[in-house]
Amino acid sequence: MSIAAIETLQLSKDYGDGRGCSGVTLKIKHGEAFGFLGPNGAGKSTIVKMLTGLIKPTSGEARIFGHASGTLEARRRLGYLPELFRYPAWLTGEEVLAFHAKLCGLDKPSARKRSRLLLDEVGIGSRGSDRLKGYSKGMQQRLGLACALMGDPDVVLLDEPASALDPVGRHEVRELLQRLRSQGKTIFLNSHLLEDVEQLCDKVALLNNGHVLAEGSVEQVLGSKNEWRLRVGGYTPLASERIEQMFGAAVKVTMLTWMDESAWLELELADDEQIGLVNGLLVEMGVILYEVSKVKSRLDDWFMQAVSGLEHRGERR
């Protein structure tokens, strides 16, 4: 049985003020991309810091490839980009990377080669020789990602890695993380950018007020509804009756909105084959089909439904 890349068992941290986390159990396989979700103040960064060994748990365990978090053996396998990071403004990007290379135990030739590679990978390139006082926040975040990757880690812990990036930068970072994933790296992504999580991650967990509410693959948490939206012309209630008569309980027809002479319909079908039969029936009845598209479940919709009505610690406590 292979050892999990990241594993927590009843991991808890009690700060004494209602914050922290309680009884968090997670298991992330080697090579998986894992998305950690939750509202502000849910306890996500606390768990990330316990995984790195920056803070100690009140109870429970956290392990990296079987080694207790915070030990030298565990830290050797980790790369970490914290949510809040600061580098001295008078240093250049290359000097910051050289310092991190020294922390990783790289010799100077290896450090220079690795630095050049990473500067290109994160999109800084020749600006690595510029002082950080001339870097935007997004460029500093790219540099932080390069620092996290300096030791060629097996596990990459990223706490909001794209929060300061524009859409182009987010796309580039997402592509970089996908390349790392294809190389067998394990990625732990703590992010509010749910679109990035949905496109990148194999599994997700939702944390609220220090407790895991849900966990599973992206497909599992989004469910398996087979929904379609159609924009049609000449539609009448008789068409809905005919569809429901033809398919029975296997089809749910919902009228969404009227728009000029057309209407939006939403159908929940048992399988994809049924949409072809529905289209044929509508055409046979003289209904005009303007658009037909499958509704894709979105992680942000699931997130909002999952936390709706719950109390959140947020930033008010």
VEXGUZA-265162 format. One record per residue (C-alpha): residue in one letter; x, y, z. Coordinates in steps of 0.2 Angstrom, whole numbers, padded with zeros to 4 digits, always signed. Last residue first. Example, Ala and Ser with C-alpha at 12.3 -4.5 7.8 and 13.67 -1.06 7.14 Angstrom:
<rs>
S+0068-0005+0036 A+0062-0022+0039 
</rs>
This chain:
<rs>
R-0072+0189+0075 R-0078+0199+0060 E-0066+0192+0047 G-0076+0177+0043 R-0082+0166+0057 H-0096+0159+0045 E-0113+0154+0051 L-0122+0143+0039 G-0137+0148+0029 S-0128+0144+0012 V-0112+0136+0014 A-0115+0121+0003 Q-0126+0130-0010 M-0113+0144-0012 F-0099+0131-0014 W-0109+0121-0027 D-0112+0136-0037 D-0094+0141-0036 L-0089+0123-0042 R-0099+0125-0058 S-0110+0111-0065 K-0110+0112-0084 V-0127+0115-0093 K-0127+0106-0110 S-0131+0117-0124 V-0145+0119-0138 E-0148+0135-0147 Y-0160+0142-0159 L-0172+0127-0161 I-0188+0131-0169 V-0204+0122-0164 G-0214+0115-0178 M-0220+0099-0168 E-0208+0088-0178 V-0194+0100-0174 L-0198+0098-0155 L-0199+0079-0156 G-0182+0078-0165 N-0174+0089-0152 V-0181+0078-0138 L-0174+0063-0147 G-0157+0070-0149 I-0157+0076-0131 Q-0162+0058-0125 E-0145+0051-0130 D-0136+0062-0117 D-0143+0052-0103 A-0157+0053-0090 L-0162+0070-0094 E-0165+0087-0084 L-0172+0099-0097 E-0171+0118-0096 L-0181+0129-0108 W-0177+0147-0113 A-0191+0155-0124 S-0192+0164-0141 E-0203+0177-0148 D-0195+0191-0138 M-0186+0182-0124 W-0197+0171-0113 T-0189+0164-0097 L-0185+0148-0088 M-0198+0135-0093 T-0193+0119-0084 V-0195+0101-0091 K-0190+0086-0081 V-0187+0070-0091 A-0185+0052-0085 A-0202+0054-0076 G-0211+0050-0092 F-0201+0050-0108 M-0214+0052-0122 Q-0228+0059-0111 E-0215+0072-0103 I-0210+0078-0120 R-0228+0079-0127 E-0234+0089-0111 S-0219+0101-0113 A-0223+0103-0131 L-0242+0107-0127 P-0236+0121-0116 T-0231+0130-0132 Y-0215+0135-0140 G-0215+0144-0156 G-0196+0148-0155 V-0183+0139-0145 R-0168+0142-0134 L-0163+0126-0126 R-0153+0122-0110 W-0148+0105-0105 E-0145+0096-0088 N-0138+0079-0085 K-0136+0079-0066 S-0121+0069-0060 G-0116+0078-0044 L-0104+0093-0042 V-0096+0085-0026 Q-0093+0069-0034 E-0086+0076-0051 V-0074+0087-0042 S-0068+0071-0032 G-0072+0070-0014 E-0074+0080+0002 A-0088+0089+0011 L-0091+0099+0027 V-0074+0098+0035 H-0073+0108+0051 G-0064+0123+0056 N-0078+0135+0055 N-0081+0130+0037 L-0070+0119+0027 L-0074+0111+0009 A-0063+0098+0002 V-0058+0095-0016 K-0051+0082-0027 D-0044+0080-0044 C-0039+0099-0045 L-0034+0110-0060 Q-0050+0116-0069 E-0061+0116-0054 V-0048+0124-0043 D-0044+0138-0056 E-0063+0142-0057 L-0065+0142-0039 L-0053+0156-0036 H-0054+0157-0017 S-0039+0146-0016 N-0029+0134-0005 L-0020+0122-0017 F-0011+0107-0012 I-0002+0100-0027 T+0007+0083-0027 K+0020+0083-0041 G+0019+0068-0053 Q+0027+0077-0068 S+0009+0080-0076 R+0005+0089-0060 L+0019+0101-0062 R+0014+0104-0080 Q-0004+0108-0073 L+0003+0119-0060 L+0012+0129-0074 E-0003+0130-0085 R-0013+0137-0070 V+0001+0150-0067 E+0000+0155-0085 H-0019+0157-0084 R-0019+0166-0068 G-0006+0178-0076 V-0017+0181-0091 P-0032+0184-0080 D-0023+0197-0069 L-0013+0190-0054 A-0014+0196-0036 S-0024+0181-0029 A-0015+0168-0040 P-0005+0158-0027 E-0019+0159-0013 D-0009+0147-0001 L+0001+0135-0011 L+0008+0119-0004 V+0019+0110-0017 V+0023+0092-0013 D+0037+0082-0022 P+0048+0097-0021 D+0061+0103-0034 G+0070+0113-0021 M+0067+0130-0030 L+0049+0127-0032 A+0042+0137-0018 C+0055+0151-0022 A+0048+0151-0040 L+0030+0153-0033 G+0036+0168-0023 L+0043+0176-0038 R+0027+0174-0047 Q+0018+0182-0032 Q+0031+0196-0033 M+0027+0199-0051 G+0008+0200-0046 K+0012+0213-0033 S+0021+0223-0046 Y+0040+0223-0046 G+0050+0239-0047 K+0055+0238-0028 L+0060+0220-0031 R+0076+0225-0039 D+0078+0220-0057 S+0090+0206-0062 G+0075+0193-0063 R+0067+0205-0076 S+0075+0194-0089 G+0062+0180-0087 I+0048+0184-0075 G+0035+0172-0082 V+0034+0159-0069 E+0044+0146-0080 D+0056+0158-0086 L+0062+0163-0069 L+0061+0145-0064 L+0074+0139-0077 R+0086+0154-0074 S+0085+0150-0055 R+0088+0132-0057 K+0104+0135-0068 R+0110+0148-0056 A+0107+0136-0041 S+0115+0121-0049 P+0131+0131-0052 K+0131+0139-0035 D+0128+0123-0025 L+0110+0119-0019 G+0107+0116-0001 C+0089+0121-0001 L+0092+0136+0010 K+0106+0141-0002 A+0093+0140-0016 H+0082+0151-0006 F+0095+0164-0005 A+0099+0163-0023 L+0081+0165-0027 V+0080+0181-0018 E+0096+0187-0026 E+0089+0183-0044 G+0073+0193-0040 T+0084+0207-0035 L+0086+0213-0018 W+0082+0231-0012 A+0064+0228-0009 P+0067+0215+0004 Y+0054+0201+0001 R+0037+0200+0009 F+0025+0185+0010 L+0006+0184+0015 E-0003+0169+0007 P+0012+0157+0010 L+0020+0148-0005 Y+0028+0132+0001 G+0038+0118-0007 L+0039+0102+0003 R+0048+0085+0002 R+0063+0091+0012 R+0051+0098+0025 A+0045+0081+0029 E+0062+0073+0032 L+0068+0088+0042 T+0053+0086+0054 G+0039+0100+0054 S+0025+0088+0048 A+0028+0070+0054 H+0035+0059+0040 G+0024+0046+0031 F+0025+0055+0015 I+0021+0071+0023 R+0011+0068+0039 A-0001+0078+0050 E-0007+0071+0067 G-0020+0075+0080 S-0020+0087+0095 T-0016+0105+0099 P-0007+0106+0082 K+0010+0114+0081 I+0013+0129+0070 L+0026+0132+0056 G+0027+0113+0053 T+0023+0114+0035 L+0007+0104+0037 M+0002+0114+0052 K+0004+0130+0042 V-0008+0123+0029 I-0020+0118+0042 T-0020+0136+0050 S-0022+0143+0032 K-0038+0134+0029 G-0046+0138+0046 A-0063+0144+0040 G-0058+0162+0043 N-0063+0168+0025 P-0075+0155+0017 G-0069+0138+0012 L-0060+0128-0001 F-0045+0117-0001 G-0041+0110-0019 F-0031+0094-0021 A-0020+0090-0036 E-0015+0072-0035 G+0002+0065-0039 H+0005+0056-0023 K-0012+0053-0014 I-0020+0065-0003 K-0028+0059+0013 L-0038+0071+0025 T-0044+0070+0043 V-0048+0087+0051 G-0054+0085+0069 S-0055+0103+0074 C-0049+0119+0066 G-0042+0136+0072 R-0053+0150+0078 G-0065+0151+0093 D-0054+0162+0103 G-0044+0148+0113 Y-0032+0146+0098 D-0037+0128+0097 K-0028+0118+0083 S-0035+0101+0078 L-0029+0087+0066 Q-0040+0071+0068 L-0028+0062+0057 T-0020+0072+0043 E-0011+0064+0027 I-0001+0072+0013 A+0009+0062+0000 A+0000+0046+0006 I+0011+0030+0007 S+0008+0017-0005 M+0000+0000+0000 
</rs>
